[in-house]
């Protein structure tokens, strides 16, 4: 079971951000998601992906659904929380999938993705990391594991926390969101151990203690993976002051604008 994934879920449970009674949608999901949520006693979980090999019983007692993360079939706010673990970078448009997750979640979303910084770019240049995920396709019978779970190796889109903030605030400009980021160094064990040349794997093992030490001092500059938690605004208290809440929804607060700006000519 993925330790970083488990630690973040446990922390969110301790902080009452997540509750085992919540209705959860997992996109681009798999066995790791099942194990993390099943072991913690969640009851209402839908694990979705684009794997046509599944018959629907693989994640029992949880439900499975064939879903495109970039075009979810669910209504707005259909779930309490939406989660993805290392799946957005398998999309043609990771941003579109992120915003679809936001749309169907009433309270918030959680994502785990590769992080973009100087060290990860150096790792790609040194051939430790990958620009395109060939290994995922190779270890899925050369038919699956790439972009949209096809044979085409996907580009590894790496995010920054600032990019998450800007994408969400652009999509939902009506209120103040709560963002939280957790950073982690993860060695791409499967990809490196699977290479015919073992030098890359052993070099990474030697460098890992140094990297972890540096990551505790400079988390944003060194860690290659992160979790982003986005909590949606609570209405009406989290509305921006230039907006106001009325019975039929959000309206422009004209008085706030009038008090702030000179009269137009």
C-alpha positions, -999 to +999 in steps of 0.1 A: +000+000+000+013+035-009+026+050+024+023+087+013-013+081+001-022+064+034-006+092+055-025+120+038-058+102+041-052+095+078-043+132+083-075+143+066-096+119+087-079+132+119-087+168+108-123+159+101-119+170+065-127+135+054-153+112+071-158+075+064-195+082+058-188+105+029-197+097-007-163+094-025-156+093-062-121+081-073-111+088-109-084+069-128-086+045-098-072+010-091-062-015-065-042+011-044-072+033-040-094+003-031-069-008-004-065+027+011-102+034+014-113-001+023-089-005+052-102+028+067-138+017+067-152+039+040-186+027+028-198+047-001-169+048-027-171+047-065-138+037-082-138+048-118-114+044-147-112+036-184-102+000-181-125-020-205-111-053-191-131-049-159-165-065-152-175-043-123-168-067-094-131-060-090-135-034-063-163-049-043-178-039-019-172-006-037-189+003-069-169+005-102-178+028-131-164+033-165-157+070-165-136+094-185-120+118-160-121+146-185-159+142-191-175+127-161-212+117-165-222+127-129-242+158-120-226+188-102-219+181-065-229+145-068-202+134-044-187+148-011-151+144-023-133+134-054-099+118-054-072+109-079-039+092-073-013+096-101-040+097-128-043+133-141-010+130-160-026+101-180-052+125-195-051+145-227-059+175-207-050+172-170-065+206-163-099+196-177-099+165-155-090+185-125-120+208-131-143+179-137-133+166-103-141+200-088-174+201-105-188+168-092-174+173-056-196+192-031-169+197-005-135+193-021-110+172-039-077+155-033-050+147-059-016+131-059+006+140-088+042+145-099+057+179-089+074+203-112+107+218-099+143+220-106+152+186-092+125+167-112+136+184-144+172+175-136+161+139-130+145+137-164+176+152-180+197+125-163+173+098-175+162+089-140+128+103-146+107+101-177+091+127-200+068+100-213+057+069-194+069+041-215+074+018-185+037+019-176+027+007-211+054-020-212+042-035-179+006-034-191+010-059-220+020-031-243-017-023-247-027-002-216-013+022-191-007+052-214-028+082-222-064+075-214-053+039-206-042+032-242-010+019-257+002+054-263+028+064-237+015+095-219+034+127-213+041+131-176+025+164-167+041+178-136+022+204-115+030+232-091+009+243-062+005+277-078-009+262-109-035+243-089-045+276-072-048+295-104-067+268-122-093+264-094-097+302-088-102+308-126-129+281-128-147+291-096-141+328-091-170+333-066-153+326-033-123+318-012-109+283-014-088+265+012-057+250-003-033+226+014-002+210-001+020+181+012+053+173-005+071+139-008+101+124-024+092+091-042+117+069-060+103+055-093+112+020-082+091+000-108+104+021-137+141+020-126+142-017-115+126-027-148+154-013-169+181-036-184+208-012-172+207-014-134+230+016-130+201+041-129+184+022-101+215+019-079+225+055-085+191+066-074+194+045-043+227+061-034+213+096-040+180+090-021+193+098+014+208+131+003+176+140-016+154+132+014+176+154+037+174+183+012+137+178+008+130+184+045+148+217+042+136+228+007+103+208+002+091+227-029+125+227-046+134+190-040+104+168-037+092+151-068+056+143-057+029+161-039-007+160-026-031+189-031-062+193-011-088+218-023-118+227-001-146+245-019-160+278-005-188+276+021-216+298+010-225+325+018-197+332+043-168+325+019-181+347-009-158+375-021-170+409-008-178+421-043-205+394-044-236+388-023-259+359-015-296+361-024-323+334-023-318+325-059-280+324-057-249+346-061-253+382-073-230+411-079-227+434-049-231+467-068-229+488-036-194+474-029-183+484-064-199+518-062-181+525-029-148+515-044-147+532-078-154+567-092-185+573-112-180+566-150-181+594-174 
